[in-house]
Amino acid sequence: MNPAKPRRTAAHTLELTPETIEEMRSRLPQVADATVTAIIDEVPSYADALTGSMGENIRSAVQLALGGFISLASRRRGADPRTPAAPAVEGAYQLGRGEARSGRSVDALLAAYRIGARVSWREMSATAVRNDVHADTLAAFAELVFAYIDELSAASVAGHTDELDTTGQVRRRLLERLAHHLVQGSPAEAVQSAADRAGWAPPRTLTAVVVPEAQVRPVLGAVTADALQSADDLPGLEDRVLLLVRDMEGRRRGTLLRALRDRNGVAGPARPWLSARVSVERVLRALELGVVLDTEAHLPRFVLTADREALADLRDRALEPLADLRPASAEKLTATLRSWLLHHGRRDDVAAELFVHPQTVRYRMGQLRELYGDRLDDPETVLELTIALAERSE
């Protein structure tokens, strides 16, 4: 009995044994699972999109696409395996249109294809190596796999572009209207209606983010393309853009902050999506105060400056015993009092912070006790002084 001979097509020099082809076919489900897992791990905008039926659709699409390639590559004569069959091309085109309707960018789509090509080649080449495929054949096989997937990705890009051309402008206006309602804090009914008209699936939370106009694309590419962009004329934005980014709470907030760190961006808190106005107000307030990157790292400052006049009145009242001192003396005693409060009276810690001798701290605190008397032991006075002097430590 003669051993099975490798199959060679007229359109290329690829030779694969029937056993190799059969093993590749049998591993297509594992290849599809590995592809979906890698896309979820590496493309943030697909993190939640590939669960449920969407994930199953992508798994099926991967199996059909690669199955079609194996069929072409294993034919003795016929079409070039670098050129997908019409059903595969149509499926890729419709995938591109669907991704555009879902709000994902063409960059995310191409990233998914690149990952899919890498994972598919890794899995299929491992099978080829196990079957002792010659190095020249393996190289030709790699060229054909990547050329085939390039054709499919080009079809998806065409579908994505066509969808944006036909419906993108209308949907952009609907999304801008939704963003307006969220930014202005419109009633829940109006916001929900705007989301329904835009075909926008509500997230768990929204986070207000401000970035320079030139940095919008890099930030969204690093985090998610499915963000709302406000067209409202808001105070303090100037050449910056306000974005509402979905589901950036928990560990995902770290990803957002890393994307903003070197791009002069500021992130507000994550809030339930119908309460996005709270995050917007916080991030606009951050611009006013000069807070950078993470508003959550500056909460005391937001609280203390919520009513500036009230804080000024409290400070005047709390520091009234120092009012008649020379400015230089008042400044030294104020700094000592603040440090004493923050360090709970630990003299050595106060001295280290102020770069003075502990005896100097003791002397100054003696002066302060003469000025304040027993009030320095009164919890209400200590609370007022702590609040009055807290912002100075920011």
C-alpha positions in Angstrom: 0.0 0.0 0.0 1.5 3.3 -1.1 1.7 6.1 1.6 -0.6 9.0 1.0 1.0 11.6 -1.2 1.0 15.4 -0.4 -1.5 17.4 -2.4 -0.2 20.2 -4.6 -2.4 22.8 -6.3 -1.7 24.5 -9.7 -2.0 27.9 -8.2 0.8 27.5 -5.6 3.5 25.2 -4.4 2.0 24.2 -1.1 2.1 20.5 -0.3 0.2 19.1 2.6 -0.6 15.5 3.4 -4.3 14.4 3.9 -3.4 13.6 7.5 -2.1 17.1 8.1 -5.2 18.6 6.6 -7.5 16.4 8.6 -5.8 17.3 11.9 -6.0 21.0 11.0 -9.7 20.6 10.4 -10.2 18.8 13.7 -8.5 21.6 15.6 -10.5 24.4 14.2 -12.8 24.7 17.3 -9.7 25.1 19.5 -8.2 27.7 17.1 -11.5 29.6 17.2 -11.6 29.5 21.1 -8.0 30.7 21.3 -8.6 33.5 18.8 -11.6 34.8 20.8 -9.7 34.6 24.1 -6.8 36.5 22.6 -9.0 39.3 21.1 -10.8 39.8 24.5 -7.4 40.0 26.3 -5.7 42.3 23.9 -8.3 44.6 22.4 -10.2 46.5 25.2 -13.2 47.5 23.1 -14.0 43.8 22.7 -13.7 42.9 26.4 -17.5 42.7 26.8 -18.5 42.4 23.2 -17.5 38.7 22.6 -19.6 37.2 25.4 -22.8 35.4 24.7 -24.1 35.1 21.2 -21.5 37.6 19.8 -18.7 35.4 20.9 -20.3 32.3 19.4 -20.8 34.2 16.1 -17.1 35.1 16.0 -16.0 31.6 16.9 -18.2 30.3 14.0 -16.8 32.9 11.6 -13.2 31.9 12.5 -14.0 28.2 11.9 -15.7 28.9 8.6 -13.0 31.2 7.3 -10.2 28.9 8.2 -12.1 25.9 7.1 -12.6 27.6 3.7 -8.9 28.3 3.5 -8.0 24.6 4.3 -10.5 23.5 1.6 -8.8 25.8 -1.0 -5.3 24.8 0.1 -6.1 21.1 -0.1 -7.5 21.1 -3.6 -5.5 19.5 -6.4 -6.6 22.2 -8.8 -8.7 25.3 -8.6 -8.8 28.7 -7.0 -5.8 30.3 -5.4 -6.1 29.8 -1.6 -5.0 33.4 -1.1 -8.4 34.5 -2.5 -11.4 33.7 -0.2 -14.5 32.3 -1.7 -17.4 34.7 -2.2 -19.4 33.6 0.9 -16.3 34.2 3.1 -15.8 37.7 1.6 -19.5 38.6 2.0 -19.4 37.4 5.6 -16.3 39.6 6.3 -17.9 42.6 4.6 -21.1 42.2 6.8 -18.9 41.8 9.9 -17.3 45.2 9.1 -20.7 46.8 8.7 -21.9 45.3 12.0 -18.8 46.6 13.8 -19.4 50.1 12.5 -23.0 49.9 13.8 -21.7 48.8 17.2 -19.5 51.8 17.4 -16.2 50.0 17.3 -13.5 51.6 15.2 -11.7 50.2 12.2 -8.5 50.2 14.3 -10.1 47.8 16.8 -11.4 45.7 13.9 -8.0 45.4 12.3 -6.4 44.7 15.6 -8.8 41.8 16.0 -7.8 40.5 12.6 -4.1 40.8 13.3 -4.5 38.9 16.5 -6.7 36.3 14.7 -4.0 35.8 12.1 -1.3 35.4 14.7 -3.2 32.9 16.8 -4.4 31.0 13.7 -0.9 30.7 12.3 0.5 29.7 15.6 -2.0 26.8 16.0 -2.0 25.7 12.4 1.8 25.8 12.0 2.2 23.7 15.2 0.0 21.1 13.5 2.1 21.3 10.4 5.4 20.9 12.4 4.0 17.9 14.2 3.3 16.3 10.8 6.9 16.9 9.6 6.0 19.5 7.0 9.1 20.6 5.2 10.5 24.1 6.0 9.9 25.4 2.4 6.3 24.2 2.6 5.8 25.8 6.0 7.1 29.1 4.7 4.7 29.0 1.7 1.9 28.0 4.0 2.5 31.1 6.2 2.4 33.3 3.2 -0.9 31.9 2.0 -2.5 32.1 5.5 -1.7 35.7 6.0 -2.6 36.7 2.4 -6.0 34.9 2.9 -6.7 36.8 6.1 -5.5 40.1 4.6 -8.2 39.6 1.9 -10.9 39.0 4.6 -9.8 42.1 6.7 -9.9 44.2 3.5 -13.5 43.1 2.9 -14.3 44.0 6.6 -12.7 47.4 6.2 -14.8 48.1 3.1 -18.0 47.1 5.0 -17.0 49.3 7.9 -16.4 52.3 5.6 -19.6 51.8 3.6 -21.7 51.6 6.8 -20.2 54.8 8.2 -20.8 56.5 4.8 -24.4 55.5 4.7 -25.5 55.7 8.4 -22.6 57.2 10.3 -23.5 60.8 10.1 -27.0 60.2 11.3 -25.9 58.1 14.1 -23.1 60.6 15.1 -25.8 63.3 15.5 -27.9 60.9 17.6 -24.9 60.1 19.8 -24.1 63.8 20.2 -27.7 64.4 21.3 -27.4 61.6 23.8 -24.1 63.0 25.1 -25.8 66.4 25.5 -28.6 65.0 27.6 -26.1 63.1 29.8 -23.8 66.2 30.2 -26.7 68.5 31.1 -28.2 66.0 33.5 -31.5 65.7 31.7 -34.3 63.6 33.2 -33.8 59.8 33.0 -36.7 59.4 30.5 -35.2 61.8 28.1 -31.8 60.2 28.3 -33.1 56.7 27.9 -35.2 57.8 24.9 -32.1 59.4 23.3 -30.1 56.2 23.9 -32.9 54.1 22.2 -33.0 56.4 19.2 -29.2 56.1 18.8 -29.2 52.3 19.1 -26.7 52.8 22.0 -26.6 50.0 24.6 -26.3 51.6 28.1 -23.2 50.6 30.1 -23.0 50.1 33.9 -21.1 53.3 34.4 -19.8 56.3 32.6 -16.6 58.2 33.4 -16.1 61.8 32.2 -12.6 62.3 30.7 -11.0 65.4 29.3 -8.2 65.2 26.9 -6.5 67.6 24.4 -8.1 67.3 20.9 -4.9 65.9 19.4 -4.9 63.0 22.0 -8.5 61.8 21.5 -7.7 59.1 19.0 -4.6 57.7 20.9 -6.6 57.6 24.2 -9.6 55.8 22.6 -7.3 53.4 20.8 -5.8 52.5 24.2 -9.1 52.2 26.0 -12.2 51.8 23.9 -13.6 53.4 20.8 -17.1 53.2 22.1 -17.1 56.5 23.9 -19.5 59.4 23.6 -18.0 62.8 22.7 -19.7 65.9 23.9 -20.3 68.8 21.4 -21.5 71.1 24.2 -19.6 74.4 24.7 -18.5 73.8 28.3 -16.4 76.2 30.4 -12.7 75.5 30.7 -12.4 73.1 27.8 -10.8 75.4 25.2 -8.8 73.1 22.9 -9.8 70.0 24.9 -12.5 67.4 24.4 -15.0 65.9 26.9 -15.5 62.2 26.5 -17.9 59.8 28.4 -16.2 56.4 28.6 -18.1 53.3 29.5 -17.3 50.9 32.3 -14.0 52.2 33.5 -14.5 51.3 37.2 -12.4 48.8 39.2 -9.3 47.4 37.6 -10.1 49.0 34.2 -9.7 52.4 35.7 -6.0 51.7 35.9 -5.9 51.1 32.1 -7.7 54.5 31.6 -5.2 56.3 33.9 -2.2 54.8 32.1 -3.6 56.0 28.8 -4.1 59.5 30.1 -0.9 59.8 32.1 1.4 61.2 29.4 -1.4 62.9 27.4 -2.4 65.7 29.8 -5.8 64.1 30.4 -8.1 64.1 33.5 -10.5 61.4 34.6 -13.6 62.0 36.7 -15.2 59.3 38.9 -17.1 56.4 37.4 -20.8 56.9 38.0 -24.0 55.0 37.0 -24.6 56.0 33.5 -27.7 58.0 34.2 -25.7 60.0 36.7 -22.9 60.9 34.4 -23.4 64.6 35.1 -21.8 64.1 38.5 -18.6 62.8 36.8 -18.8 65.7 34.3 -19.0 68.3 37.1 -16.1 66.8 38.9 -13.8 66.8 35.9 -14.7 70.4 35.0 -14.0 71.4 38.5 -10.7 69.7 38.3 -9.8 71.9 35.3 -10.6 74.9 37.3 -8.5 73.8 40.3 -5.6 72.6 38.1 -6.0 69.0 39.3 -4.3 66.5 36.9 -4.9 62.9 35.9 -7.1 61.3 38.6 -9.8 63.3 40.4 -10.2 60.5 42.9 -6.7 61.2 44.2 -7.7 64.8 45.2 -11.1 64.3 47.0 -10.2 66.4 50.1 -9.4 69.3 47.8 -12.8 69.1 46.1 -14.6 69.0 49.4 -12.6 71.9 50.9 -13.1 74.1 47.9 -16.8 73.3 47.3 -17.7 76.6 49.1 -14.7 78.9 48.9 -16.2 81.8 50.9 -17.3 79.5 53.7 -13.8 78.1 53.8 -12.3 81.6 54.0 -14.7 82.6 56.8 -13.8 79.4 58.7 -10.1 80.1 58.3 -10.4 83.7 59.5 -12.3 82.5 62.6 -10.0 79.6 63.4 -6.9 81.7 63.0 -8.2 84.8 64.8 -5.8 84.4 67.8 -2.9 84.9 65.3 -4.3 88.0 63.7 -2.3 90.6 65.8 1.1 88.9 65.2 3.7 90.1 62.7 3.2 88.3 59.4 6.4 86.3 59.7 5.6 85.1 63.2 2.0 84.3 62.2 3.3 82.2 59.2 5.7 80.2 61.3 3.1 79.5 64.0 0.5 78.6 61.4 2.8 76.1 59.7 3.7 74.6 63.1 0.0 74.3 64.1 -0.9 72.6 60.8 1.9 70.1 61.1 1.1 69.5 64.8 -2.5 68.7 63.8 -1.6 66.4 61.0 1.0 64.5 63.0 -1.2 64.3 66.1 1.2 66.2 68.3 4.3 64.0 67.6 7.0 66.6 68.1 9.8 64.8 66.3 7.6 64.3 63.2 6.7 68.0 63.2 10.3 69.0 63.6 11.3 66.7 60.7 8.6 68.1 58.4 9.5 71.8 59.2 13.3 71.2 59.3 13.6 72.7 62.8 14.8 71.4 66.1 12.2 69.6 68.4 12.9 72.3 71.0 11.8 74.9 68.4 8.5 73.0 68.0 8.1 72.9 71.8 8.6 76.7 72.0 6.2 77.5 69.2 3.5 75.2 70.6 3.9 77.0 73.9 3.2 80.3 72.1 0.2 78.7 70.4 -1.2 77.5 73.8 -0.9 80.9 75.2 -2.8 82.3 72.3 -5.5 79.6 72.1 -5.6 78.6 75.8 -7.7 75.4 76.5 -9.3 75.6 73.0 -6.5 73.5 71.5 -7.9 70.6 73.6 -11.4 71.2 72.4 -12.5 68.7 69.6 -14.6 71.3 67.8 -11.7 73.7 67.7 -9.3 71.0 66.5 -11.8 70.1 63.8 -12.1 73.7 62.6 -8.4 74.2 62.6 -7.8 71.0 60.7 -10.3 72.0 58.0 -9.1 75.6 57.9 -5.5 74.5 57.4 -6.0 71.4 55.3 -6.0 73.0 51.8 -2.6 74.6 52.5 -1.1 71.1 52.6 -2.5 70.2 49.1 
